[in-house]
């Protein structure tokens, strides 16, 4: 079960004295469980991509504080969409991610929900650490009645586009226009509001900022669609934690195209937590774009469990010396689910550090996990220390993972590691439990349940961490039934 083929590790001039002797390369690629299906690179069912864009834009576009104040950015995005099309599996970036189930749907305006229903949805997702620093976004628009920013210190701006600093407003779309694809451009063209986190130079924001995105769903023919955004701007030496949590109100379908942009000035630190727990029929397409100046630190922790199709494009640029980037990802994929992570980290300056760990479980025969991780160490990035590891667990016949780790090294004075593993549980792990008198089924369940908790544990907020643990247990079902529940029932 541990075999894998077809990955990329493009290494040029790696010095012999690298950690572990050299740049360690382990090929990624396609893995099929016994009886599994082949990974086709052919095209998706034919649909009218241009017609979908043309029909979707006016359907989901509305007025708002962001759209009214930045008609130029919206106009530029609309113009760009004229030359863009919805990607198919013939496009390399979407080779394993068929978005035709989205395109075949007719988008609609979100139905909304009663105030009491929304209040209950917020109450069900508490975060004590963010009391007084919580923004609630309903169908892409900041809800002032549900938002509580009473603990935000003077000089820091957290909130929607209305009242945001002009210099921050001017930066909306700065990264997504350069780095995003058609869905990010669709977001720019249709977004009505955005969440802003602006931390001045030298300010350390003690509390996390919790952004709770609630999307109302529908079981009718039309699929509600929204375009929420967020922008974080941290001054020199500033520090903050941004926690983005995505959930749905109702069990129907919803399309979320979301964009988060982050600008980190020299020596700034941003801890970014991203949790997606949307309803099973939903579609979730997210772009996270980050620019890091010298000596800045960006930590990204991602947990994705919900949705029918869920994809994040994570694009990071290190723009100065001694910059640090840490990425942790856990995706859990069941029946009729596709979870995709495309990440790209570009290092151009000396003494940069990068550390990426990706974990994926596919436990449904019709589930698919996709990882395409590109770490690019360019000529100027001498003395870089970079590591990338993807581990994938297949628990059902025909379950599929496409793992494409890609470490490109042009610099010749680096310490880099690179690895990929795709398998079922290892016999050695099971033997360890059985040698101590633990039943094999119980051992398997404990190992499966704990596989992704290394990443989940990096979420510092206890309530959110427990929500993730409960979602893992619910998704795994019988595969984790023997694992003792926590006090919260997780």
C-alpha positions in Angstrom: 0.0 0.0 0.0 2.9 2.3 0.3 4.0 2.5 -3.3 3.6 5.7 -5.3 4.7 7.0 -8.7 4.9 10.0 -10.9 6.0 12.9 -8.7 8.3 15.9 -9.4 11.5 16.9 -7.6 13.4 19.3 -9.8 16.8 19.8 -8.1 19.7 21.7 -9.5 23.1 22.2 -7.8 22.0 20.9 -4.3 25.1 20.9 -2.1 26.4 17.6 -0.9 26.3 18.8 2.7 22.5 19.2 2.9 20.6 17.9 5.8 20.4 14.1 5.7 23.2 14.2 3.1 21.3 15.7 0.2 18.0 16.9 -0.9 15.8 13.9 -0.2 13.4 13.2 -3.0 10.4 11.0 -2.9 8.1 10.9 -5.9 4.5 11.8 -5.6 1.7 10.8 -7.9 -1.4 8.7 -8.3 -2.3 5.9 -5.9 -5.2 3.5 -6.3 -6.5 1.3 -3.6 -7.0 -2.3 -4.7 -9.6 -2.3 -7.4 -9.3 1.5 -7.7 -10.1 3.6 -10.7 -7.5 5.1 -12.9 -6.9 8.8 -12.7 -8.0 10.2 -16.0 -6.5 13.4 -17.4 -9.2 13.7 -20.0 -12.0 16.3 -20.3 -15.1 16.7 -18.2 -18.5 16.4 -19.6 -19.1 19.2 -22.1 -20.9 22.2 -20.7 -21.2 25.8 -21.8 -18.5 27.5 -19.6 -18.9 30.9 -21.1 -22.7 30.8 -20.7 -22.3 29.8 -17.0 -20.1 32.8 -16.3 -22.4 35.2 -18.2 -25.5 33.9 -16.4 -23.8 33.8 -12.9 -22.3 37.3 -12.7 -25.6 39.2 -12.9 -27.4 36.6 -10.8 -25.1 36.9 -7.7 -24.0 40.5 -8.1 -25.5 43.0 -5.7 -24.8 46.3 -4.1 -22.7 46.6 -1.0 -20.1 48.8 0.8 -17.3 47.1 -1.1 -18.8 47.0 -4.6 -20.1 50.6 -4.4 -16.8 52.0 -3.2 -14.6 50.2 -5.7 -16.3 50.1 -9.0 -12.9 50.2 -10.7 -11.8 46.9 -9.2 -15.1 45.4 -10.1 -14.9 46.7 -13.6 -11.4 45.4 -14.1 -12.5 41.9 -12.9 -15.5 42.0 -15.2 -13.3 42.9 -18.1 -10.8 40.1 -17.1 -13.7 37.6 -17.1 -14.3 38.3 -20.7 -11.1 36.4 -21.6 -11.3 33.8 -18.9 -13.3 30.5 -18.9 -14.2 28.0 -16.3 -11.3 25.5 -16.1 -11.8 21.9 -17.2 -9.7 18.7 -16.5 -7.8 19.6 -19.7 -6.2 22.4 -17.8 -3.2 21.3 -15.8 -4.2 23.1 -12.6 -7.5 21.3 -12.7 -6.4 18.0 -14.1 -7.9 16.0 -11.2 -10.6 18.5 -10.1 -13.7 18.4 -12.3 -15.8 21.5 -11.5 -18.5 20.5 -14.0 -20.9 19.7 -11.2 -20.7 23.4 -10.3 -21.1 24.7 -13.8 -24.1 22.4 -14.5 -26.0 24.2 -11.8 -27.9 27.5 -12.0 -26.8 29.9 -9.4 -29.2 32.0 -7.4 -29.4 34.7 -4.7 -29.0 33.2 -1.2 -32.4 32.7 0.6 -31.2 34.2 3.8 -32.5 33.1 7.2 -34.5 34.5 10.1 -32.6 36.5 12.7 -33.3 33.9 15.4 -31.9 31.1 13.2 -28.8 33.1 12.5 -28.4 33.9 16.2 -28.6 30.2 17.0 -26.0 29.4 14.3 -23.6 31.9 15.9 -24.3 30.6 19.4 -23.6 27.1 18.3 -20.1 28.1 17.3 -18.6 30.0 20.3 -15.0 31.0 20.8 -14.3 32.3 24.2 -10.8 33.5 23.3 -12.4 35.8 20.6 -15.1 37.3 22.9 -15.3 40.9 21.6 -13.2 40.2 18.5 -15.7 38.2 16.3 -17.0 39.2 12.9 -20.0 37.3 11.5 -20.4 37.3 7.8 -23.8 36.2 6.4 -23.9 35.4 2.7 -20.9 37.5 2.0 -21.9 40.6 4.0 -20.8 41.6 7.5 -23.8 41.4 9.9 -23.4 44.2 12.3 -26.1 42.8 14.7 -24.2 39.5 15.2 -20.7 41.0 15.1 -19.0 41.8 18.4 -15.8 43.9 18.3 -15.9 45.4 21.7 -12.4 44.2 22.6 -10.6 45.5 19.6 -8.0 48.0 20.8 -7.8 51.6 19.6 -5.8 52.0 16.4 -6.6 48.5 15.1 -9.4 48.2 12.5 -11.5 45.1 12.3 -14.7 45.1 10.4 -16.4 45.5 7.0 -15.7 47.7 4.1 -17.9 50.5 5.4 -15.5 52.5 7.6 -12.4 50.7 6.6 -9.2 52.7 6.2 -8.8 54.1 2.6 -5.3 52.7 2.2 -6.6 49.2 3.1 -9.5 49.6 0.7 -7.2 50.5 -2.1 -5.4 47.1 -1.6 -8.4 45.0 -2.2 -7.6 42.7 -5.2 -4.0 43.7 -5.3 -2.8 40.1 -4.8 -5.8 38.2 -6.2 -5.7 40.1 -9.5 -2.1 39.0 -9.9 -2.2 35.5 -8.5 -5.8 34.3 -8.7 -7.7 32.4 -11.3 -11.2 32.6 -12.8 -13.0 31.9 -9.5 -11.0 34.5 -7.6 -11.8 36.9 -10.4 -15.5 36.0 -10.2 -15.3 36.9 -6.5 -13.8 40.3 -7.2 -16.5 41.0 -9.7 -19.3 40.0 -7.4 -18.2 40.6 -3.8 -20.4 43.0 -1.9 -18.3 43.3 1.3 -15.1 42.3 2.9 -13.6 41.7 6.3 -10.6 43.9 7.1 -7.9 43.3 9.7 -5.5 46.2 9.8 -2.9 46.2 12.6 -0.5 49.2 12.8 3.2 49.0 13.2 4.4 47.5 16.4 1.0 46.5 17.7 0.5 43.0 19.1 -3.1 41.9 19.0 -3.6 39.6 21.9 -6.9 38.2 21.0 -7.6 36.1 17.9 -10.0 37.7 15.3 -12.7 35.1 14.6 -14.4 35.5 11.3 -17.4 33.2 11.1 -18.7 32.9 7.5 -22.3 31.6 7.5 -23.9 30.7 4.1 -27.6 30.0 3.8 -28.5 27.0 1.6 -31.3 25.9 -0.6 -32.8 22.6 -1.6 -34.5 24.2 -4.6 -33.2 24.0 -8.2 -31.1 27.1 -7.9 -27.8 27.0 -5.9 -27.2 30.1 -3.7 -23.8 31.7 -4.4 -21.8 34.2 -2.4 -18.4 35.9 -2.7 -17.0 36.8 0.7 -13.6 38.3 1.1 -11.0 39.2 3.7 -7.9 41.4 3.8 -5.2 41.4 6.4 -2.6 44.2 6.5 0.0 44.0 9.2 2.5 46.8 9.8 6.2 46.4 10.7 6.6 44.2 13.8 2.8 43.8 14.2 1.3 40.5 15.3 -2.2 39.0 14.9 -4.1 35.7 14.7 -6.9 35.4 12.0 -9.3 32.5 12.4 -11.6 31.8 9.5 -14.4 29.4 10.0 -16.8 28.4 7.2 -20.2 26.9 8.0 -23.7 26.6 6.4 -27.1 27.3 7.7 -29.2 24.4 6.5 -28.2 21.2 4.8 -28.7 22.2 1.2 -26.3 23.3 -1.5 -24.3 26.6 -1.7 -21.4 27.9 -3.7 -18.8 29.9 -1.9 -16.0 31.6 -3.8 -13.8 33.2 -1.2 -10.6 35.3 -1.3 -8.3 36.1 1.6 -5.3 38.4 0.9 -2.6 39.1 3.5 0.2 41.7 3.4 2.9 41.3 6.1 5.4 44.1 6.6 8.9 43.4 7.9 9.0 41.4 11.2 5.2 41.0 11.2 3.6 37.8 12.3 0.3 36.3 11.2 -1.2 33.1 12.6 -3.9 32.1 10.1 -6.4 29.3 10.9 -8.8 28.1 8.2 -11.6 25.6 9.0 -14.2 24.5 6.4 -17.1 22.6 7.9 -19.8 23.4 5.3 -22.8 21.1 4.4 -22.1 18.0 2.3 -23.8 19.3 -0.9 -21.9 22.6 -0.9 -19.1 23.8 -3.1 -16.2 25.8 -1.7 -13.5 27.5 -3.7 -11.0 29.6 -1.8 -7.9 31.6 -2.8 -5.4 32.6 -0.1 -2.7 35.0 -1.3 0.1 36.2 1.0 3.0 38.5 0.5 5.7 38.4 3.2 8.4 41.0 3.7 11.7 40.3 5.4 11.8 38.6 8.7 8.0 38.1 8.7 6.3 35.0 9.9 3.2 33.4 8.4 1.7 30.3 9.9 -1.2 28.6 8.0 -3.3 25.8 9.6 -6.0 24.3 7.5 -8.7 21.8 8.3 -11.3 20.9 5.6 -14.0 18.3 6.1 -17.2 19.5 4.5 -18.5 20.1 1.0 -19.0 18.2 -2.2 -16.1 20.0 -4.0 -13.7 21.9 -1.8 -10.5 23.5 -3.1 -8.0 26.0 -1.7 -5.4 27.7 -3.8 -2.7 28.9 -1.4 -0.2 31.2 -3.0 2.7 32.7 -0.9 5.6 34.9 -1.9 8.6 35.5 0.4 9.8 39.0 -0.5 12.7 39.5 1.9 15.5 37.8 3.8 15.1 35.5 6.8 11.4 35.0 6.2 9.5 32.1 7.8 6.5 30.2 6.4 4.8 27.3 8.1 1.9 25.4 6.5 -0.1 22.6 8.1 -3.1 20.9 6.2 -5.6 18.2 7.1 -8.4 17.2 4.7 -10.9 14.4 5.3 -12.7 13.1 2.3 -15.7 10.7 2.3 -18.2 9.5 -0.3 -19.0 11.8 -3.2 -16.4 14.3 -1.9 -13.4 15.9 -3.7 -10.9 17.9 -1.6 -8.1 19.7 -3.5 -5.2 21.7 -2.2 -3.0 23.6 -4.7 -0.2 25.4 -2.9 2.7 27.5 -4.2 5.5 29.0 -2.2 8.1 31.1 -3.9 11.4 31.9 -2.1 13.7 34.5 -3.7 15.8 35.8 -0.8 18.5 34.3 1.5 17.9 32.5 4.8 14.3 31.8 4.2 12.5 29.0 6.1 9.6 26.9 4.8 7.9 23.9 6.4 4.8 22.2 4.9 3.0 19.1 6.1 -0.1 17.9 4.3 -2.3 15.0 5.5 -5.3 13.6 3.7 -7.7 10.7 4.5 -10.0 9.3 1.9 -12.4 6.9 3.4 -15.1 6.7 0.7 -14.9 4.6 -2.4 -16.1 7.6 -4.5 -13.9 10.1 -2.6 -10.9 11.8 -4.1 -8.1 13.8 -2.5 -5.8 16.1 -4.5 -2.5 17.7 -3.4 -0.4 19.8 -5.7 2.3 21.5 -3.7 5.0 23.6 -5.3 7.9 24.9 -3.3 10.2 27.0 -5.5 13.6 27.8 -4.2 15.1 30.3 -6.7 18.7 31.3 -7.3 18.7 34.2 -4.8 17.3 32.0 -2.0 20.7 30.8 -0.7 20.9 29.1 2.7 17.2 28.3 2.6 15.8 25.6 4.9 12.7 24.1 3.3 10.8 20.9 3.9 7.7 19.4 2.3 5.8 16.2 3.3 2.5 14.8 2.2 1.0 11.7 3.8 -2.2 10.2 2.5 -4.3 7.4 3.9 -6.7 5.4 1.7 -9.3 3.4 3.6 -11.7 2.1 0.9 -11.4 0.2 -2.3 -11.5 2.6 -5.3 -10.6 5.6 -3.1 -8.3 7.9 -5.0 -5.5 10.3 -4.0 -3.5 12.4 -6.5 -0.4 13.6 -4.8 2.0 15.8 -6.7 4.6 17.3 -4.4 7.0 19.5 -6.3 10.2 20.9 -4.8 12.1 23.0 -7.3 15.6 24.0 -6.2 17.8 26.3 -8.2 19.9 27.7 -5.4 23.0 25.7 -4.5 23.4 26.3 -0.8 20.3 24.9 0.8 18.9 22.3 3.2 15.8 20.8 1.7 13.7 17.7 2.3 10.8 16.3 0.3 8.6 13.3 0.8 5.3 11.6 -0.2 3.6 8.6 1.2 0.2 7.0 0.1 -1.0 3.9 1.8 -3.4 2.1 4.1 -2.4 1.7 7.8 1.0 0.1 8.2 1.3 -3.3 9.7 4.0 -2.1 12.2 1.6 0.4 13.7 -1.1 -2.3 14.1 1.3 -4.7 15.6 2.4 -2.2 18.2 -1.2 -2.0 19.5 -1.9 -5.7 19.2 1.2 -6.6 21.1 -0.3 -4.6 24.0 -3.5 -6.6 23.9 -5.6 -4.0 22.0 -8.1 -5.4 19.5 -7.1 -4.9 15.8 -10.4 -3.1 15.0 -9.9 -0.7 17.9 -6.3 -0.2 17.0 -7.2 0.7 13.4 -9.9 3.2 14.6 -7.5 4.8 17.0 -4.8 5.2 14.3 -7.3 6.5 11.7 -8.8 9.0 14.1 -5.4 10.3 15.3 -3.9 10.6 11.8 -5.0 14.2 11.2 -5.2 15.3 14.8 -1.6 16.4 14.7 -2.8 19.3 12.5 -6.1 19.8 14.3 -4.1 20.2 17.6 -2.5 23.3 16.1 -5.8 25.1 16.4 -5.4 27.0 19.7 -9.0 27.8 20.3 -10.5 24.9 22.3 -14.1 25.2 21.1 -13.1 25.3 17.4 -10.7 22.4 17.9 -13.5 20.3 19.4 -15.8 21.2 16.5 -13.2 19.9 14.2 -12.7 16.7 16.2 -16.5 16.2 16.3 -16.7 16.6 12.5 -13.8 14.1 12.0 -15.7 11.6 14.2 -19.0 12.2 12.3 -17.3 11.8 8.9 -15.4 8.7 9.8 -18.5 7.1 11.4 -17.8 3.4 12.2 -14.1 3.9 11.4 -13.8 5.8 14.7 -16.7 4.3 16.7 -14.4 2.7 19.3 -12.4 5.8 20.0 -13.5 7.2 23.4 -15.5 10.4 23.1 -14.3 13.6 24.8 -16.3 15.5 27.3 -17.9 17.5 24.5 -19.1 14.3 22.8 -16.4 14.7 20.1 
